[in-house]
Amino acid sequence: VEVMPYPLFKYPPYTLALAAKMAAVAEEAELDILHVHYAIPHATCAFLARNMIKCRDVKIITTLHGTDITLVGSDKSFYQITKFSIEESHGITAVSESLKQDTLSLFGVENDIRVIPNFVDTHRFQRKVGQCNLKDIVADDEKIILHISNLRPVKRVTDVIRMYVKVKPKIKSKLLIVGEGPDRVPAQELAAELGLRDSVVFLGQQEGVDDILSCADLYLLPSEQESFGLSALEAMSCEVPVIGTNVGGVPELVQHGANGFITEVGDVEKMAEHAIAILSDDDYRQKVGRNARQSVLDNFGEERVIPQYEAYYEEVLSR
C-alpha cells in the first residue's frame, strides 16, 4: 500500500468520482483533449469519462511519470489495467527516454510514446545572490550540501549520510536534508552513530525549496531508481552542481564532468571524491553551476517544453 498514489481501499470511489467530474467538465467546457498524468488512476478515469460523453469525440493524452510504470503498473494486481489505460490513450508521453524504454519493455505496448521532458520555472528557480535565509543554521564559511526527497528507501538517504562523513573532515560544511518519510528516523540514527548530530540538519517538509536551493553549494541525488529527477533539475536551474546516480533519466539531465557528476548506486566513495573536488574549488564549482543553469535554459525551461506539448496536441487532434 505504501507505493500507491492513493490507499487501495480508496481507488474505486476515487476513480468513479473523478471520472464523473472529468466528464462533466469536458462537456461543459467543450474540451477536445483530456491530458492526464499517470496511467493509474488518471488515465483510467479519463477512459471512463470519455465513454460517458456522447456528444464529443474527446481525445486522451496520458503522461507517464515513473511510479505508475515501475511501481504500480509492474504490480501484478494492476498490470492489466495499467496496460489497458495506456493502450486506450490517443497520445502517450514519457518524461524521459529511459521511462519510455521501461514502458515498452514492461508492457509491450505498440502505441507511439513521445518523450517530452519535465520542465522547470527558471524564473522561480534561479540563484538569488545575497538572499540566503539559512544564516541561523549555517555559518558564513560553511558549504551547504543539500538533499531533498520524500525519504523513501528508493532515495537512499542513508547514502547521503555515509558520503558526508567522508566529506566533513576535509570540507567545512553542513548537510541539510529536506523532506519527510519512512527513512528519516534511520537517517537520523545513522548521523548520530557517525558523530554527525550537529552537522546534519533535518529541516522536514518545506514549501520554499527554491530559496533553500539558492543557498546550496552541492545537491545530492543518490536514488536507486529515478525516472526523471525533477529535484535535480530544480537544483541545476539554481546553479547548484548535482551528484546523481546512473539510473533512469538522471544521465539525460546530468552530463558527467560538465554540469554535474554521475556515480553508480551506492558508491559513496566516488560521491565523496566528487563532492570534495567541487567544494574545494569555488571557481570550478561556480563554472559547473553555470553550465547546469545553461543546460536547463537550453532544454528544460517552460518556453522550450510547453511548445512541444502544444505541437503534440495538434498532432493528436489531426489524426
Beta strands, then each sheet from edge to edge (+ up, - down):
strand 1: 33-37
strand 2: 59-64
strand 3: 91-94
strand 4: 113-115
strand 5: 143-148
strand 6: 173-178
strand 7: 200-204
strand 8: 218-221
strand 9: 242-245
strand 10: 260-263
sheet 1: 1+ 2+ 3+ 4+
sheet 2: 7+ 6+ 5+ 8+ 9+ 10+
end
